[in-house]
Amino acid sequence: MVAADGHRFALLARIPDRAERALLWLPALGVAARHYLPLADALARRGVAVFVHEWRGNGSSSLRAGRGCDWGYRELLQCDLPASDAAISAALPAAARVLGGHSLGGQLACCRLALDPRSARSLWLVASGAPYWRAFPPPLRWALPLAYRFLPWLADMRGALPGRRIGFGGNEARGLIRDWARSALSGRYAAEGLDQDLEARLAGIEVPVRATVLREDWLAPESSLRFLLSKLPRSPVQVAGLDADLLRARADHFAWMREPEAVAAFLAGS
């Protein structure tokens, strides 16, 4: 794949015979696309074609964040995602389009749909929610504003966020971390260099939403999901709470990726 600004990346795909739906799946912060292949396989067995996007800076991406290589939400939303959308349209023009994601991927799926309502007929969210500090329960709520100010400062100082070293995300572009921290502190989505009003456009989304909450997930508790969903007042929403018994794995932010059957069954409606 080649984005509008020349960024190159691979779009991983699992395409079953006679697929009636085609999902573009957006990863969490710092997670390479290949880690979602178990989910893609589980959904493909249920008749859903899955295309797993690769965020710039991760996995197959031709770019790596650094002092001389920076980007933010604008590049992801306006350069990279349209390239993946175009590839899916060419491969499966008749399939009903679905957009979904994990964690930050779910947030940016909402933003992508806000910018281009024609990009999907439904929205799937897993372990996702807005990072807005007031949407988290105490005592975590009181610590988050400090973290949301520290991480952009660290990224600016180092030229990129050393996420692998500190245990949060990957090595992330400082512009991306600024955009993320801005939404986390204000509760509003915006992107540096993007002149569209994302909040107003989010309010106009009218597609059915399926979302999962994982019972042990402190990174995306139900309160943060509900805050994100409140930005989509016209969309009918179905939320499923999944615990360790259903998942056959810990019900935390990442363990479900290795045992995705329960998640896939809910998303596909099977």
C-alpha positions as CSV (number, residue, x, y, z in Angstrom):
1,M,0.0,0.0,0.0
2,V,1.1,3.6,-0.7
3,A,-0.4,6.5,1.1
4,A,-1.0,9.9,-0.3
5,D,2.3,11.2,1.1
6,G,4.4,8.2,0.0
7,H,4.2,6.2,3.2
8,R,4.3,2.5,2.4
9,F,2.8,-0.4,4.4
10,A,1.2,-3.8,4.0
11,L,-2.5,-4.4,4.4
12,L,-3.1,-7.9,5.8
13,A,-6.2,-9.7,4.6
14,R,-8.2,-12.8,5.3
15,I,-10.9,-13.2,2.7
16,P,-13.4,-16.1,2.8
17,D,-15.4,-17.3,-0.1
18,R,-18.6,-15.3,-0.7
19,A,-17.9,-12.6,1.9
20,E,-20.8,-10.3,2.3
21,R,-19.1,-8.0,4.7
22,A,-15.6,-6.4,4.6
23,L,-14.0,-5.1,7.8
24,L,-11.2,-2.6,8.0
25,W,-9.6,-3.2,11.4
26,L,-7.5,-0.6,13.1
27,P,-4.9,-1.7,15.7
28,A,-4.2,-0.3,19.2
29,L,-1.4,2.2,19.8
30,G,2.0,0.5,19.1
31,V,0.5,-2.9,18.1
32,A,1.6,-4.3,14.7
33,A,-1.1,-5.5,12.4
34,R,0.1,-9.2,12.4
35,H,-1.0,-9.6,16.0
36,Y,-4.7,-9.3,14.9
37,L,-4.5,-12.3,12.5
38,P,-6.1,-14.6,15.0
39,L,-9.1,-12.2,15.1
40,A,-9.1,-12.0,11.3
41,D,-9.1,-15.8,11.0
42,A,-12.0,-16.1,13.5
43,L,-14.1,-13.5,11.7
44,A,-13.2,-15.0,8.3
45,R,-14.6,-18.4,9.5
46,R,-17.8,-16.5,10.1
47,G,-17.9,-15.1,6.6
48,V,-16.4,-11.7,7.2
49,A,-13.5,-10.5,5.1
50,V,-11.0,-8.8,7.3
51,F,-8.3,-6.3,6.3
52,V,-5.9,-5.3,9.1
53,H,-4.4,-1.8,8.7
54,E,-0.9,-1.0,9.7
55,W,-0.2,2.2,11.6
56,R,2.8,4.2,10.4
57,G,5.8,3.5,12.6
58,N,4.8,-0.1,13.3
59,G,5.4,-3.5,11.7
60,S,5.5,-3.3,7.9
61,S,5.4,0.5,7.8
62,S,8.2,2.2,5.9
63,L,8.5,4.9,8.5
64,R,9.8,5.0,12.1
65,A,9.2,7.9,14.5
66,G,12.1,10.1,15.3
67,R,13.3,13.7,15.5
68,G,13.3,13.9,11.7
69,C,10.1,11.9,11.1
70,D,6.9,13.0,12.8
71,W,3.2,12.7,12.2
72,G,-0.2,13.0,14.0
73,Y,-3.8,12.1,13.6
74,R,-4.1,14.1,10.4
75,E,-1.7,11.8,8.5
76,L,-3.4,8.7,9.8
77,L,-6.9,9.9,9.0
78,Q,-6.3,11.7,5.7
79,C,-3.4,9.8,4.1
80,D,-3.2,6.2,5.4
81,L,-6.8,5.1,6.0
82,P,-8.1,6.3,2.6
83,A,-5.4,4.1,0.9
84,S,-6.6,1.0,2.8
85,D,-10.2,1.9,2.0
86,A,-9.5,2.2,-1.7
87,A,-7.8,-1.3,-1.7
88,I,-10.8,-2.9,0.0
89,S,-13.2,-1.2,-2.4
90,A,-11.1,-2.6,-5.3
91,A,-11.0,-6.1,-3.9
92,L,-14.6,-6.5,-2.7
93,P,-16.7,-3.7,-4.2
94,A,-20.1,-5.4,-3.4
95,A,-19.4,-6.2,0.2
96,A,-21.0,-4.2,3.0
97,R,-18.3,-2.2,4.6
98,V,-17.5,-2.3,8.4
99,L,-15.0,-0.2,10.2
100,G,-13.6,-1.2,13.6
101,G,-10.7,-1.1,16.0
102,H,-9.1,-1.9,19.2
103,S,-8.3,0.8,21.8
104,L,-6.9,3.9,19.9
105,G,-7.9,2.1,16.7
106,G,-11.6,2.2,17.8
107,Q,-11.3,6.0,18.5
108,L,-9.7,6.6,15.1
109,A,-12.3,4.4,13.5
110,C,-14.9,6.8,14.9
111,C,-13.0,9.8,13.6
112,R,-12.5,8.2,10.1
113,L,-16.2,7.5,9.9
114,A,-16.9,11.1,11.0
115,L,-14.7,12.5,8.1
116,D,-16.2,10.1,5.5
117,P,-19.6,8.7,6.5
118,R,-19.6,6.6,3.3
119,S,-16.6,4.6,4.5
120,A,-18.7,2.1,6.5
121,R,-22.2,0.9,7.3
122,S,-21.4,-0.3,10.8
123,L,-18.8,0.3,13.5
124,W,-17.2,-2.4,15.7
125,L,-15.2,-1.5,18.9
126,V,-13.2,-3.8,21.1
127,A,-11.6,-2.7,24.4
128,S,-11.9,0.9,23.2
129,G,-13.0,4.1,24.9
130,A,-12.0,7.8,25.0
131,P,-8.9,8.5,27.1
132,Y,-10.6,11.6,28.7
133,W,-9.4,11.7,32.3
134,R,-12.9,12.5,33.8
135,A,-14.3,9.3,32.1
136,F,-12.2,7.1,34.4
137,P,-13.1,6.0,37.9
138,P,-11.0,7.2,40.9
139,P,-8.3,6.9,42.0
140,L,-6.9,6.5,38.4
141,R,-8.8,9.6,37.4
142,W,-6.6,11.9,39.5
143,A,-3.3,10.5,38.2
144,L,-4.1,10.7,34.5
145,P,-3.8,14.5,33.9
146,L,-0.2,14.3,35.1
147,A,0.6,11.4,32.7
148,Y,-1.2,13.2,29.8
149,R,1.1,16.2,30.3
150,F,4.3,14.2,30.9
151,L,4.1,11.9,27.8
152,P,4.0,14.7,25.2
153,W,6.8,16.5,27.1
154,L,8.9,13.3,27.0
155,A,8.2,12.7,23.3
156,D,9.3,16.3,22.5
157,M,12.4,15.9,24.5
158,R,13.4,12.6,22.9
159,G,12.1,13.3,19.4
160,A,9.6,10.4,19.8
161,L,7.9,8.7,22.7
162,P,10.1,5.7,23.8
163,G,7.0,3.7,24.4
164,R,8.7,0.3,24.4
165,R,11.1,1.4,27.1
166,I,8.4,2.9,29.4
167,G,5.7,0.2,28.7
168,F,3.2,2.3,26.9
169,G,2.6,1.9,23.2
170,G,5.4,1.6,20.8
171,N,8.0,4.2,19.7
172,E,5.4,6.9,18.9
173,A,5.6,10.1,16.9
174,R,5.5,13.2,19.1
175,G,2.7,14.7,17.0
176,L,0.6,11.6,17.5
177,I,1.1,11.8,21.2
178,R,0.2,15.5,21.3
179,D,-3.1,14.8,19.5
180,W,-3.9,11.9,21.8
181,A,-3.0,13.9,24.9
182,R,-5.1,16.8,23.8
183,S,-8.2,14.6,23.5
184,A,-7.3,13.0,26.9
185,L,-7.2,16.3,28.7
186,S,-10.1,18.1,27.0
187,G,-12.4,15.2,26.1
188,R,-12.7,16.5,22.5
189,Y,-11.3,15.1,19.3
190,A,-9.1,17.3,17.1
191,A,-6.0,17.0,15.1
192,E,-3.2,19.4,14.4
193,G,-3.5,20.6,10.8
194,L,-7.0,19.2,10.4
195,D,-9.6,21.9,9.8
196,Q,-12.7,19.8,10.1
197,D,-14.7,19.9,13.3
198,L,-14.4,16.3,14.4
199,E,-16.8,16.7,17.3
200,A,-19.6,18.0,15.1
201,R,-19.0,15.3,12.6
202,L,-19.0,12.6,15.2
203,A,-22.4,13.7,16.3
204,G,-23.7,13.2,12.8
205,I,-22.7,9.5,12.5
206,E,-25.7,7.2,12.1
207,V,-24.5,3.6,11.9
208,P,-25.1,0.6,14.2
209,V,-22.3,0.1,16.7
210,R,-21.2,-3.2,18.4
211,A,-18.8,-2.7,21.3
212,T,-17.2,-4.9,23.9
213,V,-16.1,-4.1,27.4
214,L,-13.5,-6.5,29.0
215,R,-14.2,-6.8,32.7
216,E,-10.5,-6.5,33.8
217,D,-9.6,-3.8,31.4
218,W,-8.4,-0.7,33.4
219,L,-7.2,1.0,30.2
220,A,-10.6,1.1,28.6
221,P,-13.3,0.7,31.4
222,E,-16.9,0.9,30.6
223,S,-17.1,4.5,31.7
224,S,-14.6,5.5,29.0
225,L,-16.4,3.5,26.3
226,R,-19.7,5.2,27.3
227,F,-18.1,8.6,27.0
228,L,-16.9,7.7,23.5
229,L,-20.3,6.4,22.6
230,S,-21.9,9.6,23.9
231,K,-20.3,11.4,20.9
232,L,-22.5,9.2,18.6
233,P,-26.0,10.1,19.8
234,R,-27.7,9.0,16.5
235,S,-26.1,5.6,16.4
236,P,-27.9,2.5,17.8
237,V,-25.5,0.8,20.2
238,Q,-25.1,-2.8,21.4
239,V,-22.5,-3.3,24.2
240,A,-21.4,-6.7,25.5
241,G,-19.4,-7.2,28.7
242,L,-17.0,-10.1,28.4
243,D,-15.4,-11.9,31.3
244,A,-12.6,-14.4,31.6
245,D,-15.0,-17.4,31.5
246,L,-16.4,-16.3,28.1
247,L,-13.0,-15.3,26.7
248,R,-11.1,-18.3,28.0
249,A,-8.4,-15.8,28.8
250,R,-7.9,-12.9,31.1
251,A,-10.4,-10.2,30.4
252,D,-7.8,-7.4,30.1
253,H,-6.8,-5.0,27.3
254,F,-4.7,-7.5,25.3
255,A,-5.1,-11.1,26.3
256,W,-8.3,-11.5,24.2
257,M,-6.1,-11.1,21.0
258,R,-4.8,-14.6,21.5
259,E,-8.2,-16.1,22.2
260,P,-10.6,-14.0,20.0
261,E,-13.4,-16.5,19.4
262,A,-15.9,-14.8,21.9
263,V,-15.1,-11.4,20.5
264,A,-15.5,-12.5,16.9
265,A,-18.8,-14.2,17.7
266,F,-20.2,-11.1,19.2
267,L,-19.0,-8.8,16.5
268,A,-20.2,-11.0,13.7
269,G,-23.5,-11.7,15.4
270,S,-22.9,-15.4,15.4
